[in-house]
């Protein structure tokens, strides 16, 4: 026997993608990690929810009708700078990746992606969050 | 004046014979570039196909745009491959464009959700249904048909009527409005097929009712929607057919109508059977009209329906297994399989079983039977049960063993279907259990119901690659190539050291698969994905860490194996965490792959290996690859004018002249007009030359020729002499940095070596052809067998016809291919006219041992079981 699953600090995650399949598949995967998840396929609804409630992580598609992923990223950071945003897109270019990082995205993931990759991304955010909460060690 | 200009023009190099040569050279280089492009494109296409196929396993998150962009990218490349082959062969494969266009149109239709375009089979029998029919018959029938490959319980024998068949049954033509429709001939054929299937069914079940289940496919994002359940009973004496409609949930009567054949037409069929068929057909027509009326609010072009028709003789027992308990289950259970059994006399039992192997009975609800009640088979409850010493049958309507088999089958069907199901079954008088119907269960498995998040069970091992995501649990059973599938416990977890394709039959019985070695891109992983079997490939030390007999839970997506049966994870799995056939994207992907991935054209030696027979993109690129290799293998014969090109002789220091044509990167830029082997930088040619110039290959005594040999060789030598003067006696090597095409005419034999040798294994190959000789046919045959023996030792796929040998070696590591080319170089030198020395069969073995000792050490190490054999391969 090599390990047992360690308990995690639950986080609140918002997923926004106009393709329902992405929300449908990501939601239970994050729930399985112990997090609370809300999904949206309309960016206006997601923006309204972001203004209502604090989310630790926002996973957003880039190309959508209405507000696009970059706007969501901008708004999410504006509302709460400690919200971490993961941008996912099926149309990844160097420019959009650069712009996402410049605007404060935690990560930029091209579709299709492995479920494990995005779960690792969330784990890294979780780790970073714990380090921040623990404060400087020296 | 004119002479002066001509002289100046020639002096400037603007015209003349040399320029013609240069033009030919560039054309030649373009041809080889086409070949190289085919290899490169094929490689990229295969990678893209593999990525699409792996996406089925649930490892990737993807959306529709991924499918659209993948299809577009693969299609463009396939078109490019077909174009490159035609450019290489002077447009000898034009039909490829037609095949490409047909497949591309089908793929576009699938993406546009136009399944009517796919209606190529109007009335398939259940036994012929596979995943390729899913969009036409529905996923329930695909899963049901899968039971033909599983040993425990049979599916009912019947046939499906797809949308094309429905049109053929529709006298009002309602179903043809707004659709592409079909020719009247096509509809007539469909009608004929329905008659044939009815004939087949009533042969076995004369005058029995037929059940007809109508379903809508892909309606409102639901993969399956039941529309109606009918019983059709023909009365030949009265020339009438009764149509009984039953409620799908409760099976209670909804309506009953009788139709007389005279209402429609005078029966034209003779004999009772003919009349019965005509009456049943009339019943089917009435059903089609009823459904058309009920669905008339929807545009018919948007409706995709199917009928499933099967016979309904009297049942002895029937029942249903729900793979998840519904709220009103008699046990108040939240987990397990709920089985209900009904006897024709109204007796009814209920059972609760475990969802994992060995599917133990957890609870039962068996009412008191009337005194002296006779069960199926005529026994009493107190009679001794077969195989259970001192034990009576008991009062259950079915045996526990039979229940377990039904439970195993229900769990297999749930996995294939990707969602909880109600599996309906019947036992007929022939004592065979048959599954008659699969119905999706509306069970709301909210993740919030799960109390322990995240999973806290101990992990036994983790790592490797996801073959198919999902969760499977059961007892561990170690398997290998020698495992008899019959020994494998149904619902067990198969743990193997190596992912061998021989394990395929085991997969059909397993609940999950774990292998220590092997990759998620391999054959076994593809099979696991076909069966939606949770699987992990390449999990280190799996066999050691998962001892036989212990219960484990395999999470394919997380690549973890947990100790015990982790109900929590199994419930997660059932909540559609993974990609399942319930997702539209999954079904779309599977439909697309049907026209992209399968390889039907395998053997280039058969007559079926033609452009017209390409049915998938994989067929097209494989056909192009094989045709391109064949073109180059015969290149110098088909392009005799090559002899006029400017070539350079190699300074080999051997009694043979090889001329070299460098098409790019084959010779050192500083090479002289007569380069030596050290100036050759073409990787495959260099390896070949090393073998060719090896002094050991030339240490063979000169053959002695008899008059018989010379006379036997006369027709051949005359044939060679009849060849174009340019090609006679020319040994020409067309070389590139990673390519060689070598034609050798040594004495009286002719050989071709065509090879690609780079770092990318998937593009590497060697093609070898050898024919001819001076000796009599018997001795030439011996030499052919000797060469074939050498090639076989290097694992070439070899065929011999008389003295013609063709051999291929593909997908090899660069080092292996380099060693093979070295050996071929040595073989070329060592076999010059050696046919004349092959005086007896024993010479073959003697020469092979000698050659293997000197030139095949790379292929002999560790390939044999004994030391003695190792010495000679």
Interface residues (C-beta under 8 A of the other chain):
Chain A: X1 X2 X3 X4 X5 X7 X8 X17 X19 X21 X22 X24 X25 X26 X28 X29 X31 X32 X33 X34 X90 X91 X111 X112 X113 X114 X115 X116 X118
Chain B: X51 X55 X58 X59 X60 X61 X62 X63 X64 X65 X66 X69 X447 X453 X454 X455 X456 X457 X458 X459 X460 X461 X462 X466 X469 X557 X558 X563 X572 X575 X576 X577 X578 X579 X583 X584 X585
